[in-house]
Amino acid sequence: MIKLYWSPRSRSFSTIWLMEETGLPYERVLTDISTGAQKSSGYLKINPMGKVPALTDGEAALGEAAAIIAYIADRYPQTKLAPPSDDLKRARYLQWLFFSPSCIEPALIQLFTKIEVPSSTAAWGSATQVFDVLDAALAKGPWILGEQFSAADIVIGSSLNFAVRLFKMVPSRPSFEAYIARCAARPAFQRAEKIAAG
C-alpha cells in the first residue's frame, strides 16, 4: 500500500493532488508539523530532512514533492501521467517537472526576501526570467505539454496556485489565470484542496 505522509496547509498539496489524479489506492498518514511529528526518529528514517511530504511504497521511501511525483508517474505508467521514455515529449516533461524546485521556488525566495542575486550566477537566472519563460510556455496551453495533462502540470499548477492565487507573491498574468483555472477545475484538484485544508 502506498502511504503518503502529509500535513494540512503545507507543501503536501501537490502530492495529494497527484494521488487523487492517479486513482490508485493510498493511505494518507497525518504528520502534524505543528507538533514536530516530522522530527520523530521513525519519520526521519523515511525522510531524513524532516519535511513533508514523504511517501512509502512497499520498501521504497522518499521525500521531496517533485521526486514523489516523478516516482509515482513512472512506477505506475497506467496512470498516464508521464510520457513513456521513448516519447520525444519526455524531454520537455522532465524539464517542466523539475522547473518548480529548481527555478520557481528560488525565484519566490528572491522575491520574498528581496535579495539581489546577479542573474549571471543565479541558477534560476532571475525571477522575471522564470515567470516570463513560464508565461510563454503556458500561453500555448492548455497544459504545459500542450494537449496532454501530465504530472508536470501537478508540479507547475501547484506552484502557480500557491504563488499567484493563494499568497499573491507573483503578479498575475492572463496565461497564469487561465492555467490555474483549468487546474482548479479538475475534480482531483478539488478533492486535494479539501483534504489539504485539514
C-alpha positions in Angstrom: 0.0 0.0 0.0 1.3 3.5 -0.9 1.5 5.7 2.2 1.6 9.5 1.8 2.9 11.4 4.8 1.3 14.8 4.8 0.3 17.8 6.9 -2.5 20.2 6.4 -1.8 23.6 4.7 1.7 22.5 3.6 3.7 21.5 0.5 1.9 18.2 0.7 -0.9 19.6 -1.5 0.9 18.7 -4.8 1.4 15.0 -3.8 -2.2 14.8 -2.5 -3.4 16.1 -5.9 -1.1 13.6 -7.6 -2.5 10.7 -5.7 -6.1 11.8 -6.3 -5.3 12.1 -10.1 -3.9 8.5 -10.2 -6.9 6.8 -8.8 -4.5 4.4 -7.0 -5.4 3.2 -3.5 -3.3 5.0 -0.9 -3.3 5.8 2.7 -2.8 9.3 4.0 -0.7 9.4 7.2 -1.1 12.7 9.0 2.2 14.0 10.1 1.3 17.1 12.0 4.2 19.5 11.6 2.7 21.9 14.2 3.6 19.3 16.8 7.0 18.4 15.4 5.9 14.9 14.3 8.2 15.2 11.2 11.2 15.2 13.5 10.5 11.8 15.1 13.1 9.1 14.7 10.6 6.9 12.8 9.7 9.7 10.4 13.4 10.7 9.8 14.0 7.1 8.5 11.5 7.9 5.8 12.6 11.4 5.1 15.9 12.4 6.8 15.2 16.1 6.0 12.2 16.0 8.4 9.9 17.6 6.0 6.5 16.8 4.4 5.5 15.3 2.1 7.1 11.9 2.1 6.0 8.6 0.7 6.5 4.9 1.1 5.6 2.3 -1.4 6.5 -1.1 -0.1 10.2 -1.0 0.6 10.7 2.3 -1.3 10.8 5.5 0.7 11.4 9.1 -0.5 10.8 12.7 0.3 10.7 15.8 -2.0 7.4 16.6 -3.7 8.8 16.6 -7.3 10.6 13.3 -6.7 7.5 11.7 -5.3 5.5 12.9 -8.3 8.2 11.6 -10.7 8.4 8.3 -8.9 4.6 7.6 -8.9 4.2 8.7 -12.6 7.0 6.3 -13.7 6.3 3.5 -11.3 2.6 3.4 -12.3 2.5 4.0 -16.0 -1.2 3.1 -16.2 -1.9 6.5 -14.7 -0.7 8.1 -18.0 0.8 11.0 -16.1 4.2 10.7 -17.7 5.2 10.3 -21.4 7.0 7.0 -21.9 10.8 7.0 -22.1 10.8 6.6 -25.9 8.4 9.6 -26.4 10.0 12.8 -27.6 7.8 14.8 -25.2 9.6 13.1 -22.3 12.5 15.6 -22.6 10.2 18.7 -22.1 8.2 16.8 -19.5 11.3 16.3 -17.3 12.3 19.9 -17.8 9.0 21.2 -16.5 8.7 18.5 -13.8 11.8 19.9 -12.1 11.3 23.6 -13.1 9.4 24.4 -9.9 12.0 23.2 -7.4 15.0 24.5 -9.5 13.5 27.8 -10.8 10.2 28.8 -9.4 11.0 28.2 -5.7 14.3 30.1 -5.8 12.6 32.9 -7.7 9.9 33.1 -5.0 12.6 33.3 -2.3 14.3 36.0 -4.2 11.1 38.0 -4.5 10.1 37.4 -0.8 13.5 38.3 0.7 14.3 41.0 -1.9 17.8 39.5 -2.1 19.7 40.7 -5.1 21.4 37.9 -6.9 23.2 38.5 -10.2 21.3 36.7 -12.9 24.7 35.5 -14.3 25.4 33.5 -11.2 21.8 32.5 -10.1 21.0 29.0 -11.3 17.4 30.3 -12.0 18.5 33.4 -13.8 16.1 35.9 -12.3 12.6 35.9 -11.0 11.5 38.0 -14.0 13.1 35.5 -16.4 11.5 32.5 -14.6 8.0 33.9 -14.9 8.5 35.2 -18.5 9.6 31.7 -19.6 6.6 30.1 -17.8 4.2 32.7 -19.3 5.4 31.9 -22.8 5.1 28.1 -22.2 1.6 28.3 -20.7 0.3 30.7 -23.4 0.4 27.7 -25.8 -1.8 25.6 -23.5 -4.0 24.1 -22.4 -1.3 22.2 -20.5 2.5 22.5 -20.1 3.0 19.8 -22.8 0.1 21.0 -25.0 -3.0 18.8 -25.2 -1.7 16.2 -22.7 -2.2 16.7 -18.9 0.8 15.3 -17.1 2.5 15.1 -13.7 4.5 18.2 -14.7 1.2 20.1 -14.6 0.7 19.0 -11.0 4.1 20.5 -10.1 3.7 23.7 -12.1 0.0 24.1 -11.3 0.6 23.7 -7.5 3.4 26.2 -7.6 1.4 28.8 -9.5 -1.7 28.3 -7.4 0.5 28.9 -4.3 2.4 31.9 -5.7 -0.3 33.7 -7.7 -3.7 32.8 -6.2 -3.1 31.9 -2.6 -0.2 34.2 -1.5 -0.1 36.7 -4.3 3.7 36.7 -4.4 3.7 36.8 -8.2 1.7 39.3 -10.2 -1.0 37.5 -12.2 -0.9 37.2 -16.0 -3.6 36.1 -18.3 -1.8 32.8 -19.1 -1.4 32.1 -15.3 -5.0 32.8 -14.5 -6.3 30.6 -17.3 -3.9 27.8 -16.4 -4.7 27.9 -12.7 -8.5 27.9 -13.5 -8.0 24.8 -15.7 -6.1 23.1 -12.9 -8.7 24.1 -10.3 -11.5 22.7 -12.4 -10.1 19.2 -12.2 -12.0 17.0 -9.8 -8.8 15.6 -8.3 -7.5 19.2 -7.6 -10.8 20.0 -5.8 -10.6 16.8 -3.7 -7.0 17.6 -2.8 -7.9 21.1 -1.8 -10.5 19.8 0.7 -8.1 17.2 2.1 -5.1 19.6 2.4 -7.2 22.2 4.2 -7.4 19.8 7.1 
